[in-house]
Amino acid sequence: MPSPLRIAIASSECAPFAKTGGLADVAAALAKALWARGHDVRLFVPYYQRIDDGGWPTQDGLAPFDLEFPGRSYRAETRTTPLPHSPGGGGNEGPLQVEFLNIPDLYARKELYTEDDDEPIRWAAFSRGVLEACQMSSWAPDIIHINDWHTGLLPLLMKTQYAWDELFQGTRTLLSIHNLGYQGVFPASSIQAMGLGDARGQFHQERLEDGIVNFLETGIIHASWLSTVSETYAREIQTKEFGMGLEGLLAQREDHLIGIVNGVDYSEWSPDVDPHIPSQFGPADMKGKRECRDRLLEEMNLAPNPSGPVIGIVSRMTGQKGFELLPDILPVFLKSADIRLIVLGSGDPASERYFQWLRDSLPERVGVYFGYKNELSHRIEAGSDMFLMPSRYEPCGLNQMYSLRYGTVPVVRATGGLADTVQRWDPERREGTGFVFYEFTPEALHDTLRHALDVWQDQEAWGQIQHAGMLQDFSWHAQVLRYEDLYAAMLAEF
C-alpha cells in the first residue's frame, strides 16, 4: 500500500447525482476506490438544478466566495453530501463527501450542458472554483485529476492565474480523455471573456488564427500527464482515423499518454447483489436469469418464451455508436428467427425514428424506451441473452463489462475498450467471452450476428461463454492500482 496521497478529482458528472454517460459512473467509482484505499480524496462536481430537483440532502461547505470575470462577478460556495456506497478504508472513516460547486447563475439550469453564450464561462468558473476551494481550505493536492474538456483549462490556470500560490507548487495534473469526440470548441473571443487575455500566447495559436479556442486541446498541451480509458483507444487517438484533428498533438505527447481500462463498480453492477432485478443470480446458479428474462419481456409487453435470444441495447443514440449498420440487418433477423429486441436510449432523431418504426412494425418482438431509466438498464442487462454494441469507435464502454458480469453475451466491434475487454469466441478451442467483428460494415455485423445465433443453438457452448464472461474481473479494486502507479510516476518525475 503506497503512502496516502491528496487527490482532487474534478468532473462535470458524478453518479448518481448528475449523469448523461459513463463519465458519471467512472468519476464516482474511481473516487470511491481511492477513498477505500486510504487516500485523501476530494471530488468536485457542479451543483446543477437537477441535484436540487432530485432531493439530495446537502450541507453547507466553504463560506461564499467571489469569482471575478471581466465585467461580471459570480458568487460561489460549496455544498457537500456523502457519496453513496463509499465506505472508508486505510484510515478514512465514513463515506467520501462530494463537494458541489454552487454558482446558481451558472449551474441552476435544466440541462448539464447548454448552448448558451456563457458556456465557456461556466466551465472556466468550475476550474477556477476547484482551485479556489483548495486555497480556502489550505489543502495542497498532490494530484488534480481532471476529466474531459470541461476541466481542460485547469492546468493552464495553474500555470498562469494561480502560478503565484506555493500551495500548488508540488501539484501535478492528470487529464483523462473519456471521449475525444467532445472537445469544447468556442469562439476565440471567449479567452477575453474568461479573463485569460494575458495568457493568450499559451493557447494553440493556429486555432486562434482560425477564430476558435479548444478546451480539450488546451488541457492536452498543459496537463502533466494524459490518460484515456483503454489501451487500444490510447493508440487509436494518435491516428488520423480516430484522432479527431488532435492526433498530431497526442502523438507528440505519447510518452505522457497512458490507457487504463475503466473499472466496474460491482457493488452497483452485479447480478448477485443487484436490487433492481427481480431475481438475483450468479455463475454457480443461473436460474434467476431465466426469471429476469421472463419479467423483462413482460415489462416491455413482448411475446413470451422466444426460442431465440433476447438482444439488448442500452446506449446514447449518436453517430459514434454504429447504429447506421442496423437498418438492413435487424428486420431480417427479427423476421427470420424467434428473437426479441429491447432498446433503451435516446439521441439522434433518425435513430429514434428507426427504432420507433421497428417497434411499430413488430410490436410483439421489439420493445423501446426512449430516454434513460437506470433501473430498466439493470433489468435489460440481467434479462437479455445478448448485448449489441456495434460502435464506430468506443473509448472504453461500460455496458459490455456489465453484460459480461450478468451472463449477457456481448456482440461488439473490435475498437477501443471493446477490443480490450471482450475475447472473441473460438469454437475450436471453445474459449472466449463474446462475438467480435472488425470491419465497420453491415456485412461484418450480419455475419457475426449469424454466427452468434448459430452458437445459441448449442446451449452447452453458450453456457461456457456466459460462465467465462461472468468470471472476468474488471473491478475498480484491480484498476485503481494502475492509477496509484501512474500518480506515483507523475510525482517522481519532477
C-alpha positions in Angstrom: 0.0 0.0 0.0 1.6 3.3 -1.1 1.6 6.4 1.2 -1.7 8.2 1.1 -2.0 11.0 -1.5 -4.1 14.1 -1.6 -6.1 13.7 -4.8 -8.7 16.2 -6.2 -11.0 14.8 -8.9 -12.9 17.4 -10.9 -15.7 16.1 -13.1 -18.7 17.6 -14.8 -20.7 14.5 -13.9 -21.0 12.1 -11.0 -23.4 9.2 -10.4 -26.0 9.2 -9.0 -26.3 13.0 -8.9 -25.7 14.1 -12.4 -25.3 11.7 -15.3 -25.5 11.7 -19.1 -23.0 9.0 -19.8 -20.2 6.8 -18.5 -18.1 9.6 -17.1 -20.5 9.9 -14.2 -20.0 6.3 -13.3 -16.3 6.4 -13.7 -15.8 9.6 -11.6 -17.8 8.2 -8.7 -16.3 4.7 -8.8 -12.7 5.8 -9.1 -13.1 8.3 -6.2 -14.7 5.5 -4.1 -11.9 3.1 -4.9 -9.2 5.7 -4.0 -11.0 6.6 -0.8 -11.3 3.0 0.2 -7.5 2.7 -0.3 -6.9 5.4 2.3 -6.2 8.4 0.0 -7.4 11.9 0.9 -9.9 12.4 -2.0 -12.0 15.5 -2.8 -14.5 15.0 -5.6 -15.7 18.3 -7.1 -18.8 18.5 -9.2 -21.0 21.5 -10.3 -24.2 21.9 -8.3 -26.8 21.5 -11.0 -30.5 22.2 -10.8 -31.3 18.5 -11.1 -29.5 17.8 -7.8 -31.9 20.1 -6.1 -34.8 18.6 -8.1 -33.6 15.1 -7.1 -34.0 15.9 -3.4 -30.4 15.1 -2.5 -29.8 16.4 1.0 -26.7 18.7 1.1 -24.8 20.5 3.8 -23.1 23.9 3.8 -19.4 23.6 2.8 -17.0 26.5 2.4 -18.1 30.0 3.0 -19.2 32.0 -0.1 -16.5 33.5 -2.3 -16.5 35.5 -5.5 -15.1 34.5 -8.9 -14.2 37.7 -10.8 -14.5 37.7 -14.6 -14.3 40.8 -16.9 -17.4 42.8 -16.3 -19.0 40.2 -14.1 -18.6 38.6 -10.6 -20.1 35.3 -9.6 -20.9 34.4 -6.0 -19.9 30.8 -5.3 -20.0 28.4 -2.4 -19.6 24.6 -1.8 -22.2 22.2 -0.6 -21.4 18.6 0.4 -23.2 15.3 0.6 -21.9 11.7 1.1 -21.2 9.7 -2.0 -23.4 6.6 -1.8 -21.6 3.3 -1.2 -18.3 4.9 -0.4 -17.1 3.2 2.8 -13.9 4.4 4.3 -10.7 2.4 4.5 -7.0 2.8 5.2 -7.6 5.5 7.8 -10.6 7.2 6.2 -13.6 7.0 8.4 -17.1 7.3 7.0 -18.2 7.9 3.4 -16.5 10.2 0.9 -18.0 13.7 0.8 -18.8 15.1 -2.7 -18.0 18.8 -2.9 -20.5 20.6 -5.2 -19.5 23.9 -6.6 -22.7 26.0 -6.2 -22.9 29.0 -8.6 -26.7 29.4 -9.2 -26.1 31.9 -12.0 -24.2 29.3 -14.0 -25.4 25.8 -12.9 -29.1 26.2 -11.9 -30.3 25.2 -15.4 -32.4 22.4 -16.7 -29.5 20.7 -18.6 -26.0 19.9 -17.6 -24.6 21.2 -20.9 -26.0 24.1 -22.8 -25.6 26.1 -26.0 -25.9 29.4 -24.1 -23.4 32.2 -24.8 -21.8 31.8 -21.4 -21.0 28.1 -21.7 -17.2 28.7 -21.8 -17.6 30.9 -18.6 -19.5 28.0 -16.9 -16.5 25.7 -17.3 -13.8 28.3 -16.7 -15.6 29.1 -13.4 -15.7 25.4 -12.5 -11.9 25.0 -12.9 -11.3 28.2 -11.0 -13.7 27.2 -8.3 -11.8 23.9 -7.7 -8.6 25.8 -7.2 -10.2 28.4 -5.1 -11.8 25.7 -2.9 -8.3 24.2 -2.3 -6.9 27.6 -1.4 -9.7 28.4 1.0 -9.2 25.2 2.9 -5.3 25.4 2.7 -5.4 21.9 1.1 -2.5 21.2 -1.3 -3.4 18.3 -3.7 -0.6 16.1 -4.9 -2.7 15.3 -8.0 -5.6 17.1 -9.6 -7.3 14.6 -11.8 -9.4 16.4 -14.4 -11.8 14.8 -16.9 -12.7 15.7 -20.5 -12.9 19.2 -22.0 -15.0 20.7 -19.2 -11.9 20.9 -17.0 -9.4 21.4 -19.7 -8.5 24.9 -18.7 -7.4 24.0 -15.2 -3.7 23.1 -15.9 -3.4 26.4 -17.8 -4.9 28.3 -14.9 -2.4 26.7 -12.5 0.4 28.0 -14.8 -1.0 31.5 -15.1 -3.5 33.0 -12.8 -2.6 30.7 -9.9 1.1 30.3 -10.5 1.9 32.7 -7.6 0.4 30.3 -5.0 3.0 27.9 -3.5 0.1 25.7 -2.4 0.2 24.2 -5.9 4.0 24.0 -6.2 4.1 20.2 -5.9 0.7 19.6 -7.7 0.6 17.5 -10.9 -2.3 17.4 -13.2 -3.8 14.3 -15.0 -6.2 14.8 -17.8 -8.4 11.8 -18.5 -9.9 11.8 -22.0 -13.1 9.8 -21.9 -14.3 10.6 -25.4 -12.1 12.6 -27.9 -15.2 13.4 -29.9 -16.3 16.1 -27.5 -13.7 18.9 -27.3 -15.3 22.1 -26.1 -14.8 24.4 -29.0 -15.7 28.1 -28.6 -15.0 31.4 -30.3 -11.6 32.8 -29.7 -13.2 35.9 -28.2 -14.1 33.6 -25.2 -10.5 34.0 -24.0 -11.0 37.6 -23.1 -14.4 36.9 -21.6 -12.8 34.3 -19.4 -10.2 36.8 -18.1 -7.4 34.9 -19.9 -6.3 37.6 -22.3 -2.8 37.8 -20.7 -2.4 34.0 -21.3 -3.4 34.2 -25.0 0.0 33.0 -26.0 -0.5 29.8 -24.1 -3.3 28.6 -26.3 -2.9 26.8 -29.6 -2.0 29.7 -32.0 -3.3 28.1 -35.2 -6.7 27.6 -33.6 -6.8 31.2 -32.6 -5.9 32.2 -36.1 -9.0 30.2 -37.2 -11.0 32.1 -34.6 -11.6 29.3 -32.1 -10.3 28.0 -28.8 -10.4 24.3 -27.9 -10.7 23.5 -24.2 -9.6 19.8 -24.6 -6.7 20.7 -26.8 -5.6 23.3 -24.2 -5.7 20.6 -21.5 -3.7 18.2 -23.7 -1.0 20.9 -24.1 -0.7 21.8 -20.4 -1.6 18.8 -18.3 1.4 17.0 -16.7 0.1 13.6 -18.0 -2.7 12.3 -20.1 -4.7 9.2 -19.7 -7.6 7.6 -21.6 -9.9 4.8 -20.8 -8.4 1.8 -22.7 -5.1 0.8 -24.0 -6.4 0.4 -27.6 -8.0 3.8 -27.6 -4.8 5.4 -26.4 -3.2 4.1 -29.6 -6.2 4.8 -31.8 -6.4 8.5 -30.9 -2.9 9.0 -32.3 -4.1 8.1 -35.8 -6.0 10.2 -38.3 -9.0 7.9 -38.2 -9.7 8.3 -34.5 -7.7 11.5 -33.6 -10.5 14.0 -34.3 -7.9 16.5 -35.5 -5.8 16.2 -32.4 -3.8 13.1 -33.4 -0.6 15.1 -34.1 -0.6 16.7 -30.7 -1.4 13.4 -28.9 1.4 11.7 -30.8 3.8 14.4 -29.6 2.8 13.6 -26.0 3.0 9.8 -26.5 5.5 9.4 -23.6 3.0 11.0 -21.2 -0.2 9.3 -22.5 -1.4 6.0 -21.0 -4.5 3.9 -21.4 -6.2 2.4 -18.4 -9.5 0.4 -18.9 -12.3 1.7 -16.7 -13.3 -0.4 -13.8 -16.8 -1.6 -12.9 -18.4 -0.9 -9.6 -19.6 -4.4 -8.8 -21.4 -3.1 -5.7 -23.8 -1.5 -8.2 -23.5 -3.8 -11.2 -23.5 -7.5 -10.3 -26.5 -9.9 -10.5 -25.9 -11.4 -7.1 -26.4 -8.1 -5.3 -28.5 -6.0 -7.8 -31.6 -4.7 -6.1 -33.1 -3.6 -9.4 -33.7 -7.0 -10.9 -36.5 -9.5 -10.0 -34.2 -12.4 -9.1 -30.6 -12.4 -8.2 -28.2 -15.0 -9.7 -24.5 -15.9 -10.2 -22.3 -18.2 -12.2 -22.9 -21.1 -9.9 -26.7 -20.8 -10.1 -28.2 -19.2 -13.2 -31.9 -20.0 -12.5 -32.6 -16.3 -11.6 -31.5 -15.2 -15.1 -34.4 -17.0 -16.7 -36.9 -15.2 -14.4 -35.2 -11.9 -15.2 -35.7 -12.7 -18.9 -39.3 -13.6 -18.5 -40.1 -10.5 -16.4 -38.3 -8.2 -18.8 -40.4 -9.4 -21.7 -43.5 -8.9 -19.7 -42.4 -5.4 -18.7 -41.8 -4.4 -22.3 -45.1 -6.0 -23.5 -43.4 -8.5 -25.7 -44.4 -12.0 -26.7 -43.1 -14.5 -24.1 -40.9 -17.6 -24.4 -39.0 -16.9 -27.6 -36.9 -19.8 -28.9 -34.2 -17.4 -29.9 -32.3 -14.9 -27.7 -33.3 -11.6 -26.3 -31.0 -8.9 -27.6 -30.5 -5.8 -25.5 -29.2 -2.3 -26.4 -28.6 0.4 -23.8 -27.0 3.4 -25.5 -26.9 7.0 -26.4 -28.0 7.3 -30.0 -25.1 9.1 -31.6 -23.0 8.5 -34.7 -20.3 7.0 -32.5 -22.5 4.0 -31.6 -22.7 2.4 -35.1 -26.5 2.3 -35.4 -26.2 3.1 -39.1 -25.2 -0.5 -39.6 -28.5 -1.8 -38.3 -31.4 -0.8 -40.7 -30.8 -3.6 -43.2 -29.9 -6.2 -40.7 -32.3 -6.2 -37.7 -35.5 -6.7 -39.7 -34.1 -9.7 -41.4 -33.1 -11.4 -38.1 -36.3 -10.4 -36.3 -38.5 -11.8 -39.0 -36.5 -15.0 -39.7 -35.8 -16.1 -36.2 -37.9 -16.0 -33.0 -35.8 -13.4 -31.2 -36.7 -10.2 -29.2 -35.0 -6.8 -29.3 -35.1 -4.4 -26.4 -33.7 -0.9 -26.7 -33.1 1.8 -24.1 -31.7 5.2 -25.2 -32.2 8.5 -26.9 -30.4 11.0 -29.1 -30.1 11.2 -32.8 -33.7 11.8 -34.2 -33.0 9.5 -37.2 -32.1 6.6 -34.9 -35.1 7.2 -32.7 -37.4 7.2 -35.8 -35.8 3.9 -36.9 -36.3 2.1 -33.6 -39.9 3.6 -33.4 -40.6 2.2 -36.9 -39.1 -1.2 -35.9 -41.3 -1.3 -32.8 -44.4 -0.3 -34.7 -43.7 -2.9 -37.4 -43.0 -5.8 -34.9 -44.7 -4.8 -31.7 -44.6 -8.3 -30.2 -40.8 -8.6 -30.9 -39.4 -5.1 -30.3 -39.6 -3.0 -27.2 -38.2 0.5 -27.0 -37.9 3.1 -24.1 -36.7 6.5 -25.3 -34.7 8.3 -22.6 -32.7 6.8 -19.7 -34.1 4.8 -16.8 -31.4 3.4 -14.5 -33.5 0.6 -13.1 -34.5 -0.6 -16.6 -30.9 -0.6 -17.7 -30.1 -3.1 -14.9 -33.1 -5.2 -15.9 -32.0 -5.2 -19.6 -28.5 -6.3 -18.6 -29.9 -9.1 -16.4 -32.8 -10.3 -18.7 -31.1 -10.2 -22.1 -29.1 -13.1 -23.7 -27.0 -10.9 -26.0 -25.9 -7.3 -25.8 -25.3 -5.4 -29.0 -22.6 -2.7 -29.3 -21.6 -2.1 -33.0 -19.7 1.0 -32.2 -17.8 3.0 -34.8 -15.4 3.9 -32.0 -15.7 3.3 -28.3 -13.1 4.8 -25.9 -13.9 2.2 -23.2 -17.5 1.3 -22.9 -19.0 0.1 -19.7 -22.1 -1.9 -20.8 -20.1 -4.7 -22.4 -18.4 -5.2 -19.0 -21.7 -5.0 -17.2 -23.0 -7.6 -19.7 -20.2 -10.0 -19.1 -21.0 -9.9 -15.4 -24.7 -10.6 -16.0 -24.0 -13.6 -18.3 -25.3 -11.5 -21.3 -23.0 -12.3 -24.2 -21.6 -9.1 -25.9 -21.7 -8.7 -29.7 -19.2 -5.9 -30.3 -16.9 -4.3 -32.8 -13.2 -4.6 -32.1 -12.4 -0.9 -31.3 -11.2 0.9 -28.2 -12.2 -0.7 -24.9 -14.4 -3.2 -26.6 -11.3 -4.8 -28.1 -9.6 -4.8 -24.7 -12.4 -6.4 -22.7 -14.3 -8.9 -25.0 -12.4 -12.0 -26.1 -13.6 -13.4 -29.4 -15.3 -16.8 -29.1 -13.1 -19.5 -30.6 -15.3 -22.5 -31.5 -12.4 -24.9 -31.9 -10.7 -24.1 -28.6 -14.1 -23.3 -27.0 -12.7 -20.2 -25.4 -13.9 -16.6 -25.4 -16.4 -14.3 -23.8 -18.3 -12.8 -26.8 -18.6 -12.2 -30.5 -16.4 -9.7 -32.2 -16.3 -8.2 -35.7 -13.7 -5.9 -37.2 -14.7 -4.1 -40.3 -17.3 -1.3 -39.8 -19.7 -2.7 -42.4 -23.2 -4.1 -42.3 -21.9 -7.3 -43.8 -19.4 -7.9 -41.0 -22.1 -7.3 -38.4 -24.5 -9.5 -40.2 -22.0 -12.4 -40.3 -21.2 -12.0 -36.7 -24.8 -12.0 -35.6 -25.5 -15.0 -37.7 -22.6 -16.8 -36.0 -23.8 -15.8 -32.6 -27.3 -17.2 -33.4 -25.8 -20.4 -34.6 -23.8 -20.8 -31.4 -27.0 -20.0 -29.4 -28.4 -23.4 -30.7 -25.6 -25.1 -28.8 -26.6 -24.3 -25.2 -23.6 -26.1 -23.8 -21.2 -23.8 -25.7 -23.4 -20.8 -24.8 -23.1 -21.6 -21.2 -19.4 -21.8 -21.5 -19.3 -18.3 -23.0 -21.5 -17.0 -20.2 -19.5 -18.6 -17.5 -16.2 -17.3 -18.8 -17.6 -13.8 -19.0 -19.0 -13.8 -15.5 -15.6 -14.7 -14.1 -13.8 -11.7 -15.7 -12.6 -9.2 -13.1 -12.9 -5.6 -14.3 -13.5 -4.3 -10.7 -12.1 -1.0 -9.5 -10.2 -3.0 -6.9 -7.9 -4.0 -9.7 -7.9 -0.9 -11.9 -7.3 1.6 -9.0 -3.8 0.0 -8.5 -2.9 1.2 -12.0 -3.9 4.8 -11.2 -1.9 4.6 -8.0 1.1 3.6 -10.0 0.5 6.4 -12.5 0.1 9.0 -9.8 3.4 7.8 -8.2 5.2 8.0 -11.5 3.9 11.6 -12.1 5.1 12.7 -8.7 8.5 11.0 -9.1 9.1 12.6 -12.5 9.6 16.2 -11.2 
